[in-house]
Amino acid sequence: MPELPEVETTRRGVAPYCLGEAVQALVVREPRLRWPVPPRLAEQIAGQVIEAVNRRGKYLLFSTAAGSLLVHLGMSGSLRVVDPAQAPGKHDHIDIRLRSGACLRYHDPRRFGCFLWLEPGEQHPLLSHLGPEPLDGEFGGDHLYRLSRGRTSAVKSFIMDSKVVVGVGNIYANEVLFLSGIHPRRAAGRVSQARYGVLANNIKRVLTSAVELGGTTLRDFVGGDGKPGYFAQQLYVYGRAGEVCKGCGGLLREIRLGQRTTVFCVTCQR
């Protein structure tokens, strides 16, 4: 599914077309998403000027004076800038049409995303529990170390918990644990403060690099401009089970951890 770098790539791609532009219409062809599209959503956003396009975790926020449109891309969704004259496809469920003539089209084969409305000052339950942004200054090894004390769950599951830190999805959790030399099954409470410092730095480094390269394209994701991301070309472990480790030359192993594919090196990660 689209993770933080993919969502940030989308935000950067669509923001220049949205900022300062008024919404002409919200066209909803299929309201049955993960949460049904509110019946009044098109009425609430029509005519409103988009003042900011922000990201919180994996959510996009299109802010106006009347409120904010909260968007999640779901398991297989994308939001692209298209010619409004282009006929919508089978899975093109929603258009945000701007008075400038631009059109943001939401494509989602699995219909697992959402389009919701937030009133000014409203703290939506989907956002209220989220931990710090990994690319912000407040996030670091001390934060991870403090929250990990006494935890027996696997460190991979720990860093993927959005209450601990947002945006470290499965692809990037595999990568940062490899780069940090930490076995994904190691109990979170048994990782030292020094190693959490290394891990936090690698989370920042990997996510920053992924954003710069437009995310990781696996199956469905494309950015706001319709182009794929290229971080997949730099993956060390994810999707490479049975291949040679780039660190030691041994073979990478794959297990299921928390029902997610986990690839690691038994030699490099302890």
C-alpha positions in Angstrom: 0.0 0.0 0.0 1.1 3.6 -0.4 3.4 4.4 2.6 4.6 7.8 3.9 7.0 8.5 1.0 4.4 7.7 -1.6 1.8 9.9 0.1 4.3 12.7 0.5 5.2 12.3 -3.2 1.5 12.6 -4.0 1.2 15.7 -1.9 4.1 17.4 -3.6 2.8 16.4 -7.0 -0.8 17.8 -6.5 -0.1 20.8 -4.3 1.0 23.2 -7.0 -2.2 22.6 -8.9 -4.4 23.2 -5.8 -2.9 26.0 -3.7 -5.0 29.1 -4.0 -7.5 27.4 -6.3 -11.2 27.1 -5.8 -13.0 23.8 -6.0 -15.5 23.9 -8.8 -17.0 20.5 -7.9 -16.4 17.2 -6.2 -17.7 14.4 -8.4 -18.4 11.2 -6.5 -19.0 8.2 -8.8 -18.6 5.6 -6.1 -19.2 6.6 -2.5 -18.6 3.1 -1.0 -15.1 3.4 0.2 -13.7 2.1 3.5 -15.9 4.6 5.1 -18.8 5.9 3.0 -18.2 9.3 1.4 -20.4 11.7 3.5 -23.5 12.7 1.5 -22.9 16.4 1.9 -19.2 16.3 1.1 -19.6 17.7 -2.4 -21.8 20.5 -1.1 -19.4 21.4 1.8 -16.2 21.7 -0.4 -17.7 23.3 -3.5 -16.6 26.9 -4.0 -14.0 26.7 -1.3 -10.4 27.9 -1.9 -7.7 25.3 -1.0 -5.3 27.2 1.3 -2.9 24.4 2.2 -2.2 20.7 1.2 -0.6 18.9 4.2 0.2 15.4 5.2 -0.2 13.7 8.6 1.1 10.2 8.5 -0.4 8.6 5.5 -3.3 11.1 5.3 -3.6 14.1 3.1 -5.4 17.3 4.3 -6.8 19.8 1.8 -7.5 22.8 4.0 -10.1 25.5 3.3 -11.7 28.3 5.4 -14.8 26.1 5.8 -13.0 22.9 6.9 -10.6 20.3 5.6 -10.9 17.4 3.2 -9.2 14.3 4.7 -8.0 11.8 2.1 -6.4 8.4 2.6 -5.2 6.4 -0.5 -6.0 3.0 1.0 -4.4 -0.2 -0.1 -4.1 0.5 -3.8 -5.2 4.1 -4.4 -3.6 7.0 -6.2 -4.5 10.7 -6.6 -3.4 12.1 -10.0 -3.7 15.3 -12.0 -5.5 14.5 -15.2 -7.3 16.3 -18.1 -10.9 16.6 -16.9 -12.0 15.6 -20.5 -10.3 12.2 -20.0 -13.0 9.6 -19.5 -12.9 8.0 -16.1 -12.0 4.4 -15.8 -13.7 1.6 -13.9 -11.9 2.4 -10.6 -11.8 6.2 -10.9 -14.2 6.9 -8.1 -13.8 10.6 -7.3 -12.8 13.8 -9.1 -11.8 17.1 -7.4 -12.4 19.6 -10.2 -10.8 23.0 -9.8 -11.9 26.3 -11.4 -8.5 26.5 -13.0 -9.5 23.5 -15.2 -7.2 21.0 -13.4 -8.7 17.8 -12.1 -7.5 15.5 -9.3 -8.7 12.0 -9.9 -8.9 9.4 -7.2 -8.3 5.8 -8.5 -8.7 2.9 -6.1 -9.4 -0.7 -7.3 -9.9 -2.0 -3.8 -12.0 1.0 -2.5 -10.1 0.9 0.8 -9.3 4.6 1.0 -11.4 7.5 2.4 -12.7 11.0 1.6 -14.0 12.6 4.8 -14.7 16.1 6.0 -13.3 17.9 9.1 -14.9 21.0 10.6 -12.5 23.8 11.5 -10.6 22.9 14.7 -11.9 19.3 14.6 -9.5 16.6 15.7 -10.6 13.5 13.8 -10.2 10.1 15.6 -8.1 8.8 12.7 -5.5 11.5 13.5 -5.7 11.9 17.2 -3.7 8.8 18.2 -0.8 9.3 15.7 2.7 9.5 17.0 5.4 12.0 15.8 6.4 12.4 12.2 9.7 10.6 11.6 11.2 13.5 9.6 10.4 16.1 12.3 12.9 17.2 14.9 11.1 15.7 17.9 11.6 12.2 16.6 14.8 10.4 17.5 16.3 7.4 19.2 15.5 8.6 22.7 11.8 8.6 21.8 11.9 5.0 20.6 14.0 3.9 23.5 11.6 5.5 26.1 8.5 3.9 24.5 10.1 0.5 24.1 10.9 -0.2 27.7 9.2 -3.3 28.9 7.8 -4.2 25.5 8.1 -7.8 24.4 6.7 -7.4 20.9 9.1 -7.6 17.9 11.0 -4.4 17.2 9.6 -4.5 13.6 6.1 -4.4 14.9 7.0 -1.7 17.3 8.4 0.7 14.7 5.4 0.0 12.5 3.0 1.1 15.2 1.6 4.5 14.2 1.2 5.4 17.9 4.9 5.1 18.2 5.9 6.9 15.0 3.9 7.4 11.8 4.8 6.3 8.3 7.2 3.4 8.9 5.3 0.9 6.7 6.4 -2.7 5.9 8.7 -1.9 3.0 10.7 0.7 4.9 10.7 -1.2 8.2 12.5 -4.1 6.5 15.0 -1.7 5.0 15.8 0.3 8.2 16.2 -2.8 10.3 18.7 -4.2 7.8 20.7 -1.0 7.7 20.7 -0.9 11.5 21.8 -4.5 11.9 18.8 -5.3 14.1 17.0 -8.6 13.8 13.2 -7.9 13.1 12.1 -10.5 15.7 14.2 -9.0 18.5 12.0 -7.8 21.4 11.6 -4.0 21.3 12.5 -3.8 25.0 15.8 -5.6 24.4 17.2 -3.0 21.9 19.7 -0.6 23.5 19.4 3.2 23.5 22.5 3.4 21.2 21.0 1.0 18.7 17.7 3.0 18.7 19.7 6.1 17.9 21.1 4.3 14.8 17.7 3.0 13.9 16.0 6.5 14.2 18.7 8.0 12.0 18.2 5.3 9.4 14.5 5.8 9.5 15.0 9.5 8.7 17.6 8.7 6.0 15.6 6.0 4.2 12.3 7.9 4.2 14.0 11.1 3.0 15.7 9.2 0.2 12.5 7.5 -0.8 10.6 10.8 -0.9 13.4 12.3 -3.1 13.0 9.3 -5.5 9.3 9.5 -5.6 8.5 6.5 -3.4 8.5 2.8 -4.1 6.4 1.4 -6.9 5.1 -2.0 -6.1 2.0 -2.9 -8.2 -0.3 0.0 -8.2 1.3 3.2 -6.9 2.0 6.2 -9.1 2.6 9.8 -8.0 0.4 12.8 -8.6 2.0 13.2 -12.0 1.2 9.6 -12.9 4.8 8.6 -12.8 6.2 5.7 -10.8 8.6 6.0 -7.9 12.2 4.7 -8.2 13.2 3.8 -4.6 12.6 0.1 -5.4 15.8 0.1 -7.3 17.7 0.8 -4.0 16.0 -1.9 -1.8 18.4 -4.0 0.2 16.1 -6.7 1.5 12.4 -6.2 0.7 11.2 -8.4 -2.1 14.6 -10.0 -2.3 14.1 -13.2 -0.3 16.5 -16.0 -1.5 18.8 -13.5 -3.2 22.3 -12.5 -2.1 22.7 -10.1 0.8 24.4 -6.9 -0.3 26.2 -6.8 3.0 27.7 -10.3 3.5 26.9 -12.3 0.4 24.7 -14.8 2.3 21.2 -15.6 1.3 18.3 -13.4 2.5 15.5 -15.2 4.4 11.8 -14.5 4.4 9.4 -15.0 7.3 5.9 -13.8 8.3 5.8 -11.4 11.2 2.6 -9.8 12.3 1.1 -11.2 9.1 3.5 -9.2 7.0 6.3 -10.3 4.7 9.7 -9.8 6.5 13.0 -10.2 4.7 16.3 -10.1 6.6 19.9 -11.4 6.8 20.7 -13.9 9.6 24.3 -12.8 9.5 24.0 -9.0 9.3 21.1 -8.6 11.7 21.2 -9.6 15.4 
